[in-house]
Amino acid sequence: MGEFTEKVKGETNEVVGKVKQESGNPETRAEGKDQETKGEMQEDKGEVEGAMGNDI
């Protein structure tokens, strides 16, 4: 996947994760933190792909 795609997916996961963290359910809050972290990693992956010229 390209840089742009990874960044969009990452941003989406971060936003959804932050919303889940506002839940009253501890399990949902934990899922939200994990999802936010996943999003951050996807954005980083997009940055690396962009730097390597892999934006397809």
CHARMM internal coordinates of N, CA and C (Angstrom, degrees):
IC EDIT
DIST 1 N 1 CA 1.4381
DIST 1 CA 1 C 1.5107
ANGL 1 N 1 CA 1 C 109.28
DIST 1 C 2 N 1.2762
ANGL 1 CA 1 C 2 N 114.54
DIHE 1 N 1 CA 1 C 2 N 157.22
DIST 2 N 2 CA 1.4466
ANGL 1 C 2 N 2 CA 118.64
DIHE 1 CA 1 C 2 N 2 CA -177.01
DIST 2 CA 2 C 1.5084
ANGL 2 N 2 CA 2 C 113.72
DIHE 1 C 2 N 2 CA 2 C -86.45
DIST 2 C 3 N 1.2924
ANGL 2 CA 2 C 3 N 113.23
DIHE 2 N 2 CA 2 C 3 N 171.74
DIST 3 N 3 CA 1.4584
ANGL 2 C 3 N 3 CA 121.27
DIHE 2 CA 2 C 3 N 3 CA -179.16
DIST 3 CA 3 C 1.5317
ANGL 3 N 3 CA 3 C 110.72
DIHE 2 C 3 N 3 CA 3 C -57.39
DIST 3 C 4 N 1.3230
ANGL 3 CA 3 C 4 N 116.66
DIHE 3 N 3 CA 3 C 4 N -48.79
DIST 4 N 4 CA 1.4634
ANGL 3 C 4 N 4 CA 120.77
DIHE 3 CA 3 C 4 N 4 CA -177.56
DIST 4 CA 4 C 1.5246
ANGL 4 N 4 CA 4 C 111.67
DIHE 3 C 4 N 4 CA 4 C -60.15
DIST 4 C 5 N 1.3210
ANGL 4 CA 4 C 5 N 116.12
DIHE 4 N 4 CA 4 C 5 N -45.07
DIST 5 N 5 CA 1.4653
ANGL 4 C 5 N 5 CA 120.81
DIHE 4 CA 4 C 5 N 5 CA -178.73
DIST 5 CA 5 C 1.5205
ANGL 5 N 5 CA 5 C 111.14
DIHE 4 C 5 N 5 CA 5 C -60.50
DIST 5 C 6 N 1.3177
ANGL 5 CA 5 C 6 N 116.80
DIHE 5 N 5 CA 5 C 6 N -45.19
DIST 6 N 6 CA 1.4681
ANGL 5 C 6 N 6 CA 120.45
DIHE 5 CA 5 C 6 N 6 CA -179.63
DIST 6 CA 6 C 1.5212
ANGL 6 N 6 CA 6 C 110.85
DIHE 5 C 6 N 6 CA 6 C -64.59
DIST 6 C 7 N 1.3196
ANGL 6 CA 6 C 7 N 116.77
DIHE 6 N 6 CA 6 C 7 N -39.50
DIST 7 N 7 CA 1.4614
ANGL 6 C 7 N 7 CA 119.26
DIHE 6 CA 6 C 7 N 7 CA -179.74
DIST 7 CA 7 C 1.5278
ANGL 7 N 7 CA 7 C 111.31
DIHE 6 C 7 N 7 CA 7 C -65.73
DIST 7 C 8 N 1.3301
ANGL 7 CA 7 C 8 N 116.98
DIHE 7 N 7 CA 7 C 8 N -41.21
DIST 8 N 8 CA 1.4635
ANGL 7 C 8 N 8 CA 120.44
DIHE 7 CA 7 C 8 N 8 CA 179.27
DIST 8 CA 8 C 1.5248
ANGL 8 N 8 CA 8 C 110.39
DIHE 7 C 8 N 8 CA 8 C -65.74
DIST 8 C 9 N 1.3283
ANGL 8 CA 8 C 9 N 117.13
DIHE 8 N 8 CA 8 C 9 N -45.71
DIST 9 N 9 CA 1.4614
ANGL 8 C 9 N 9 CA 120.39
DIHE 8 CA 8 C 9 N 9 CA 178.41
DIST 9 CA 9 C 1.5301
ANGL 9 N 9 CA 9 C 110.52
DIHE 8 C 9 N 9 CA 9 C -61.32
DIST 9 C 10 N 1.3168
ANGL 9 CA 9 C 10 N 115.66
DIHE 9 N 9 CA 9 C 10 N -40.57
DIST 10 N 10 CA 1.4622
ANGL 9 C 10 N 10 CA 120.13
DIHE 9 CA 9 C 10 N 10 CA 179.87
DIST 10 CA 10 C 1.5123
ANGL 10 N 10 CA 10 C 112.08
DIHE 9 C 10 N 10 CA 10 C -64.16
DIST 10 C 11 N 1.3263
ANGL 10 CA 10 C 11 N 116.48
DIHE 10 N 10 CA 10 C 11 N -45.43
DIST 11 N 11 CA 1.4603
ANGL 10 C 11 N 11 CA 120.35
DIHE 10 CA 10 C 11 N 11 CA 179.55
DIST 11 CA 11 C 1.5278
ANGL 11 N 11 CA 11 C 110.77
DIHE 10 C 11 N 11 CA 11 C -62.82
DIST 11 C 12 N 1.3302
ANGL 11 CA 11 C 12 N 116.20
DIHE 11 N 11 CA 11 C 12 N -40.65
DIST 12 N 12 CA 1.4636
ANGL 11 C 12 N 12 CA 120.56
DIHE 11 CA 11 C 12 N 12 CA 178.90
DIST 12 CA 12 C 1.5201
ANGL 12 N 12 CA 12 C 110.47
DIHE 11 C 12 N 12 CA 12 C -61.82
DIST 12 C 13 N 1.3250
ANGL 12 CA 12 C 13 N 117.16
DIHE 12 N 12 CA 12 C 13 N -46.65
DIST 13 N 13 CA 1.4666
ANGL 12 C 13 N 13 CA 120.59
DIHE 12 CA 12 C 13 N 13 CA 179.09
DIST 13 CA 13 C 1.5189
ANGL 13 N 13 CA 13 C 111.53
DIHE 12 C 13 N 13 CA 13 C -62.47
DIST 13 C 14 N 1.3253
ANGL 13 CA 13 C 14 N 117.69
DIHE 13 N 13 CA 13 C 14 N -38.20
DIST 14 N 14 CA 1.4584
ANGL 13 C 14 N 14 CA 120.06
DIHE 13 CA 13 C 14 N 14 CA 178.45
DIST 14 CA 14 C 1.5261
ANGL 14 N 14 CA 14 C 111.21
DIHE 13 C 14 N 14 CA 14 C -62.79
DIST 14 C 15 N 1.3193
ANGL 14 CA 14 C 15 N 116.47
DIHE 14 N 14 CA 14 C 15 N -45.79
DIST 15 N 15 CA 1.4669
ANGL 14 C 15 N 15 CA 120.52
DIHE 14 CA 14 C 15 N 15 CA -178.16
DIST 15 CA 15 C 1.5273
ANGL 15 N 15 CA 15 C 110.47
DIHE 14 C 15 N 15 CA 15 C -64.58
DIST 15 C 16 N 1.3315
ANGL 15 CA 15 C 16 N 117.04
DIHE 15 N 15 CA 15 C 16 N -47.30
DIST 16 N 16 CA 1.4671
ANGL 15 C 16 N 16 CA 120.49
DIHE 15 CA 15 C 16 N 16 CA 179.94
DIST 16 CA 16 C 1.5297
ANGL 16 N 16 CA 16 C 110.04
DIHE 15 C 16 N 16 CA 16 C -62.21
DIST 16 C 17 N 1.3299
ANGL 16 CA 16 C 17 N 116.15
DIHE 16 N 16 CA 16 C 17 N -40.58
DIST 17 N 17 CA 1.4595
ANGL 16 C 17 N 17 CA 120.07
DIHE 16 CA 16 C 17 N 17 CA 178.61
DIST 17 CA 17 C 1.5171
ANGL 17 N 17 CA 17 C 112.61
DIHE 16 C 17 N 17 CA 17 C -62.11
DIST 17 C 18 N 1.3259
ANGL 17 CA 17 C 18 N 116.52
DIHE 17 N 17 CA 17 C 18 N -40.89
DIST 18 N 18 CA 1.4661
ANGL 17 C 18 N 18 CA 120.18
DIHE 17 CA 17 C 18 N 18 CA 179.11
DIST 18 CA 18 C 1.5253
ANGL 18 N 18 CA 18 C 110.87
DIHE 17 C 18 N 18 CA 18 C -65.44
DIST 18 C 19 N 1.3283
ANGL 18 CA 18 C 19 N 117.11
DIHE 18 N 18 CA 18 C 19 N -38.90
DIST 19 N 19 CA 1.4624
ANGL 18 C 19 N 19 CA 120.68
DIHE 18 CA 18 C 19 N 19 CA 178.08
DIST 19 CA 19 C 1.5276
ANGL 19 N 19 CA 19 C 109.96
DIHE 18 C 19 N 19 CA 19 C -64.27
DIST 19 C 20 N 1.3264
ANGL 19 CA 19 C 20 N 116.83
DIHE 19 N 19 CA 19 C 20 N -44.43
DIST 20 N 20 CA 1.4645
ANGL 19 C 20 N 20 CA 120.55
DIHE 19 CA 19 C 20 N 20 CA 179.77
DIST 20 CA 20 C 1.5297
ANGL 20 N 20 CA 20 C 111.33
DIHE 19 C 20 N 20 CA 20 C -61.20
DIST 20 C 21 N 1.3113
ANGL 20 CA 20 C 21 N 117.16
DIHE 20 N 20 CA 20 C 21 N -32.04
DIST 21 N 21 CA 1.4612
ANGL 20 C 21 N 21 CA 120.63
DIHE 20 CA 20 C 21 N 21 CA -178.48
DIST 21 CA 21 C 1.5235
ANGL 21 N 21 CA 21 C 112.02
DIHE 20 C 21 N 21 CA 21 C -68.94
DIST 21 C 22 N 1.3094
ANGL 21 CA 21 C 22 N 117.69
DIHE 21 N 21 CA 21 C 22 N -14.19
DIST 22 N 22 CA 1.4601
ANGL 21 C 22 N 22 CA 121.73
DIHE 21 CA 21 C 22 N 22 CA 177.85
DIST 22 CA 22 C 1.5344
ANGL 22 N 22 CA 22 C 112.01
DIHE 21 C 22 N 22 CA 22 C -87.32
DIST 22 C 23 N 1.3182
ANGL 22 CA 22 C 23 N 116.92
DIHE 22 N 22 CA 22 C 23 N -0.65
DIST 23 N 23 CA 1.4632
ANGL 22 C 23 N 23 CA 122.40
DIHE 22 CA 22 C 23 N 23 CA -178.22
DIST 23 CA 23 C 1.5300
ANGL 23 N 23 CA 23 C 111.19
DIHE 22 C 23 N 23 CA 23 C -69.18
DIST 23 C 24 N 1.3027
ANGL 23 CA 23 C 24 N 115.17
DIHE 23 N 23 CA 23 C 24 N 156.45
DIST 24 N 24 CA 1.4581
ANGL 23 C 24 N 24 CA 120.50
DIHE 23 CA 23 C 24 N 24 CA 174.87
DIST 24 CA 24 C 1.5204
ANGL 24 N 24 CA 24 C 112.41
DIHE 23 C 24 N 24 CA 24 C -83.12
DIST 24 C 25 N 1.3270
ANGL 24 CA 24 C 25 N 116.67
DIHE 24 N 24 CA 24 C 25 N -9.62
DIST 25 N 25 CA 1.4578
ANGL 24 C 25 N 25 CA 122.25
DIHE 24 CA 24 C 25 N 25 CA -178.39
DIST 25 CA 25 C 1.5351
ANGL 25 N 25 CA 25 C 109.38
DIHE 24 C 25 N 25 CA 25 C -91.65
DIST 25 C 26 N 1.3268
ANGL 25 CA 25 C 26 N 118.45
DIHE 25 N 25 CA 25 C 26 N 121.09
DIST 26 N 26 CA 1.4701
ANGL 25 C 26 N 26 CA 121.05
DIHE 25 CA 25 C 26 N 26 CA -178.47
DIST 26 CA 26 C 1.5359
ANGL 26 N 26 CA 26 C 112.80
DIHE 25 C 26 N 26 CA 26 C -59.89
DIST 26 C 27 N 1.3341
ANGL 26 CA 26 C 27 N 117.14
DIHE 26 N 26 CA 26 C 27 N -35.28
DIST 27 N 27 CA 1.4651
ANGL 26 C 27 N 27 CA 120.09
DIHE 26 CA 26 C 27 N 27 CA 179.98
DIST 27 CA 27 C 1.5424
ANGL 27 N 27 CA 27 C 110.38
DIHE 26 C 27 N 27 CA 27 C -66.62
DIST 27 C 28 N 1.3125
ANGL 27 CA 27 C 28 N 116.18
DIHE 27 N 27 CA 27 C 28 N -41.13
DIST 28 N 28 CA 1.4599
ANGL 27 C 28 N 28 CA 120.51
DIHE 27 CA 27 C 28 N 28 CA 178.89
DIST 28 CA 28 C 1.5299
ANGL 28 N 28 CA 28 C 110.44
DIHE 27 C 28 N 28 CA 28 C -67.20
DIST 28 C 29 N 1.3288
ANGL 28 CA 28 C 29 N 116.83
DIHE 28 N 28 CA 28 C 29 N -38.19
DIST 29 N 29 CA 1.4688
ANGL 28 C 29 N 29 CA 120.22
DIHE 28 CA 28 C 29 N 29 CA 177.10
DIST 29 CA 29 C 1.5188
ANGL 29 N 29 CA 29 C 110.83
DIHE 28 C 29 N 29 CA 29 C -61.68
DIST 29 C 30 N 1.3350
ANGL 29 CA 29 C 30 N 117.05
DIHE 29 N 29 CA 29 C 30 N -41.52
DIST 30 N 30 CA 1.4683
ANGL 29 C 30 N 30 CA 121.15
DIHE 29 CA 29 C 30 N 30 CA 178.70
DIST 30 CA 30 C 1.5277
ANGL 30 N 30 CA 30 C 110.57
DIHE 29 C 30 N 30 CA 30 C -64.93
DIST 30 C 31 N 1.3362
ANGL 30 CA 30 C 31 N 116.60
DIHE 30 N 30 CA 30 C 31 N -41.56
DIST 31 N 31 CA 1.4684
ANGL 30 C 31 N 31 CA 119.98
DIHE 30 CA 30 C 31 N 31 CA 176.56
DIST 31 CA 31 C 1.5236
ANGL 31 N 31 CA 31 C 110.10
DIHE 30 C 31 N 31 CA 31 C -60.94
DIST 31 C 32 N 1.3179
ANGL 31 CA 31 C 32 N 115.88
DIHE 31 N 31 CA 31 C 32 N -39.40
DIST 32 N 32 CA 1.4643
ANGL 31 C 32 N 32 CA 120.10
DIHE 31 CA 31 C 32 N 32 CA 179.94
DIST 32 CA 32 C 1.5108
ANGL 32 N 32 CA 32 C 112.24
DIHE 31 C 32 N 32 CA 32 C -63.00
DIST 32 C 33 N 1.3135
ANGL 32 CA 32 C 33 N 117.06
DIHE 32 N 32 CA 32 C 33 N -41.92
DIST 33 N 33 CA 1.4741
ANGL 32 C 33 N 33 CA 120.30
DIHE 32 CA 32 C 33 N 33 CA 178.64
DIST 33 CA 33 C 1.5161
ANGL 33 N 33 CA 33 C 110.07
DIHE 32 C 33 N 33 CA 33 C -63.25
DIST 33 C 34 N 1.3401
ANGL 33 CA 33 C 34 N 116.30
DIHE 33 N 33 CA 33 C 34 N -43.49
DIST 34 N 34 CA 1.4666
ANGL 33 C 34 N 34 CA 120.33
DIHE 33 CA 33 C 34 N 34 CA 178.78
DIST 34 CA 34 C 1.5269
ANGL 34 N 34 CA 34 C 110.60
DIHE 33 C 34 N 34 CA 34 C -62.86
DIST 34 C 35 N 1.3210
ANGL 34 CA 34 C 35 N 116.92
DIHE 34 N 34 CA 34 C 35 N -41.93
DIST 35 N 35 CA 1.4585
ANGL 34 C 35 N 35 CA 120.91
DIHE 34 CA 34 C 35 N 35 CA -178.47
DIST 35 CA 35 C 1.5309
ANGL 35 N 35 CA 35 C 110.66
DIHE 34 C 35 N 35 CA 35 C -67.42
DIST 35 C 36 N 1.3246
ANGL 35 CA 35 C 36 N 116.64
DIHE 35 N 35 CA 35 C 36 N -38.02
DIST 36 N 36 CA 1.4667
ANGL 35 C 36 N 36 CA 119.71
DIHE 35 CA 35 C 36 N 36 CA 177.45
DIST 36 CA 36 C 1.5287
ANGL 36 N 36 CA 36 C 110.18
DIHE 35 C 36 N 36 CA 36 C -63.60
DIST 36 C 37 N 1.3240
ANGL 36 CA 36 C 37 N 116.64
DIHE 36 N 36 CA 36 C 37 N -42.94
DIST 37 N 37 CA 1.4637
ANGL 36 C 37 N 37 CA 120.86
DIHE 36 CA 36 C 37 N 37 CA 178.34
DIST 37 CA 37 C 1.5263
ANGL 37 N 37 CA 37 C 110.73
DIHE 36 C 37 N 37 CA 37 C -62.70
DIST 37 C 38 N 1.3302
ANGL 37 CA 37 C 38 N 116.80
DIHE 37 N 37 CA 37 C 38 N -42.30
DIST 38 N 38 CA 1.4620
ANGL 37 C 38 N 38 CA 121.04
DIHE 37 CA 37 C 38 N 38 CA 177.18
DIST 38 CA 38 C 1.5279
ANGL 38 N 38 CA 38 C 109.96
DIHE 37 C 38 N 38 CA 38 C -58.42
DIST 38 C 39 N 1.3148
ANGL 38 CA 38 C 39 N 116.65
DIHE 38 N 38 CA 38 C 39 N -43.08
DIST 39 N 39 CA 1.4587
ANGL 38 C 39 N 39 CA 120.86
DIHE 38 CA 38 C 39 N 39 CA 179.34
DIST 39 CA 39 C 1.5188
ANGL 39 N 39 CA 39 C 112.23
DIHE 38 C 39 N 39 CA 39 C -62.15
DIST 39 C 40 N 1.3135
ANGL 39 CA 39 C 40 N 116.30
DIHE 39 N 39 CA 39 C 40 N -41.52
DIST 40 N 40 CA 1.4642
ANGL 39 C 40 N 40 CA 120.21
DIHE 39 CA 39 C 40 N 40 CA 178.09
DIST 40 CA 40 C 1.5215
ANGL 40 N 40 CA 40 C 110.46
DIHE 39 C 40 N 40 CA 40 C -61.71
DIST 40 C 41 N 1.3214
ANGL 40 CA 40 C 41 N 116.10
DIHE 40 N 40 CA 40 C 41 N -40.36
DIST 41 N 41 CA 1.4630
ANGL 40 C 41 N 41 CA 120.39
DIHE 40 CA 40 C 41 N 41 CA -179.94
DIST 41 CA 41 C 1.5307
ANGL 41 N 41 CA 41 C 111.09
DIHE 40 C 41 N 41 CA 41 C -68.26
DIST 41 C 42 N 1.3339
ANGL 41 CA 41 C 42 N 117.20
DIHE 41 N 41 CA 41 C 42 N -38.09
DIST 42 N 42 CA 1.4582
ANGL 41 C 42 N 42 CA 120.23
DIHE 41 CA 41 C 42 N 42 CA 178.01
DIST 42 CA 42 C 1.5280
ANGL 42 N 42 CA 42 C 110.48
DIHE 41 C 42 N 42 CA 42 C -64.18
DIST 42 C 43 N 1.3176
ANGL 42 CA 42 C 43 N 117.13
DIHE 42 N 42 CA 42 C 43 N -40.41
DIST 43 N 43 CA 1.4566
ANGL 42 C 43 N 43 CA 119.88
DIHE 42 CA 42 C 43 N 43 CA 177.94
DIST 43 CA 43 C 1.5242
ANGL 43 N 43 CA 43 C 110.43
DIHE 42 C 43 N 43 CA 43 C -63.56
DIST 43 C 44 N 1.3245
ANGL 43 CA 43 C 44 N 116.79
DIHE 43 N 43 CA 43 C 44 N -41.50
DIST 44 N 44 CA 1.4600
ANGL 43 C 44 N 44 CA 120.32
DIHE 43 CA 43 C 44 N 44 CA 177.25
DIST 44 CA 44 C 1.5223
ANGL 44 N 44 CA 44 C 110.78
DIHE 43 C 44 N 44 CA 44 C -61.59
DIST 44 C 45 N 1.3263
ANGL 44 CA 44 C 45 N 116.50
DIHE 44 N 44 CA 44 C 45 N -41.10
DIST 45 N 45 CA 1.4640
ANGL 44 C 45 N 45 CA 120.86
DIHE 44 CA 44 C 45 N 45 CA 178.17
DIST 45 CA 45 C 1.5287
ANGL 45 N 45 CA 45 C 110.08
DIHE 44 C 45 N 45 CA 45 C -60.63
DIST 45 C 46 N 1.3218
ANGL 45 CA 45 C 46 N 116.87
DIHE 45 N 45 CA 45 C 46 N -41.85
DIST 46 N 46 CA 1.4563
ANGL 45 C 46 N 46 CA 121.04
DIHE 45 CA 45 C 46 N 46 CA 177.62
DIST 46 CA 46 C 1.5195
ANGL 46 N 46 CA 46 C 111.76
DIHE 45 C 46 N 46 CA 46 C -61.72
DIST 46 C 47 N 1.3235
ANGL 46 CA 46 C 47 N 116.62
DIHE 46 N 46 CA 46 C 47 N -40.14
DIST 47 N 47 CA 1.4620
ANGL 46 C 47 N 47 CA 120.81
DIHE 46 CA 46 C 47 N 47 CA 177.81
DIST 47 CA 47 C 1.5339
ANGL 47 N 47 CA 47 C 110.73
DIHE 46 C 47 N 47 CA 47 C -61.33
DIST 47 C 48 N 1.3342
ANGL 47 CA 47 C 48 N 115.49
DIHE 47 N 47 CA 47 C 48 N -44.50
DIST 48 N 48 CA 1.4643
ANGL 47 C 48 N 48 CA 120.08
DIHE 47 CA 47 C 48 N 48 CA -179.02
DIST 48 CA 48 C 1.5247
ANGL 48 N 48 CA 48 C 110.08
DIHE 47 C 48 N 48 CA 48 C -65.09
DIST 48 C 49 N 1.3408
ANGL 48 CA 48 C 49 N 116.48
DIHE 48 N 48 CA 48 C 49 N -44.40
DIST 49 N 49 CA 1.4606
ANGL 48 C 49 N 49 CA 119.48
DIHE 48 CA 48 C 49 N 49 CA 178.82
DIST 49 CA 49 C 1.5200
ANGL 49 N 49 CA 49 C 111.05
DIHE 48 C 49 N 49 CA 49 C -60.53
DIST 49 C 50 N 1.3258
ANGL 49 CA 49 C 50 N 116.53
DIHE 49 N 49 CA 49 C 50 N -39.30
DIST 50 N 50 CA 1.4557
ANGL 49 C 50 N 50 CA 120.36
DIHE 49 CA 49 C 50 N 50 CA 178.24
DIST 50 CA 50 C 1.5191
ANGL 50 N 50 CA 50 C 111.87
DIHE 49 C 50 N 50 CA 50 C -64.47
DIST 50 C 51 N 1.3277
ANGL 50 CA 50 C 51 N 115.36
DIHE 50 N 50 CA 50 C 51 N -42.14
DIST 51 N 51 CA 1.4559
ANGL 50 C 51 N 51 CA 119.84
DIHE 50 CA 50 C 51 N 51 CA 179.94
DIST 51 CA 51 C 1.5229
ANGL 51 N 51 CA 51 C 112.24
DIHE 50 C 51 N 51 CA 51 C -66.07
DIST 51 C 52 N 1.3443
ANGL 51 CA 51 C 52 N 115.51
DIHE 51 N 51 CA 51 C 52 N -28.63
DIST 52 N 52 CA 1.4625
ANGL 51 C 52 N 52 CA 120.17
DIHE 51 CA 51 C 52 N 52 CA 179.97
DIST 52 CA 52 C 1.5260
ANGL 52 N 52 CA 52 C 111.62
DIHE 51 C 52 N 52 CA 52 C -89.24
DIST 52 C 53 N 1.3306
ANGL 52 CA 52 C 53 N 116.51
DIHE 52 N 52 CA 52 C 53 N -4.72
DIST 53 N 53 CA 1.4570
ANGL 52 C 53 N 53 CA 119.86
DIHE 52 CA 52 C 53 N 53 CA 179.42
DIST 53 CA 53 C 1.5068
ANGL 53 N 53 CA 53 C 113.03
DIHE 52 C 53 N 53 CA 53 C 78.37
DIST 53 C 54 N 1.3270
ANGL 53 CA 53 C 54 N 118.12
DIHE 53 N 53 CA 53 C 54 N 28.76
DIST 54 N 54 CA 1.4614
ANGL 53 C 54 N 54 CA 122.50
DIHE 53 CA 53 C 54 N 54 CA -178.30
DIST 54 CA 54 C 1.5128
ANGL 54 N 54 CA 54 C 112.16
DIHE 53 C 54 N 54 CA 54 C -99.68
DIST 54 C 55 N 1.3101
ANGL 54 CA 54 C 55 N 118.67
DIHE 54 N 54 CA 54 C 55 N 28.03
DIST 55 N 55 CA 1.4698
ANGL 54 C 55 N 55 CA 121.63
DIHE 54 CA 54 C 55 N 55 CA -178.82
DIST 55 CA 55 C 1.5145
ANGL 55 N 55 CA 55 C 109.54
DIHE 54 C 55 N 55 CA 55 C -81.16
DIST 55 C 56 N 1.3271
ANGL 55 CA 55 C 56 N 115.34
DIHE 55 N 55 CA 55 C 56 N 95.21
DIST 56 N 56 CA 1.4667
ANGL 55 C 56 N 56 CA 120.68
DIHE 55 CA 55 C 56 N 56 CA -176.59
DIST 56 CA 56 C 1.5106
ANGL 56 N 56 CA 56 C 108.70
DIHE 55 C 56 N 56 CA 56 C -103.38
END
COOR INIT
IC SEED 1 N 1 CA 1 C
IC BUILD
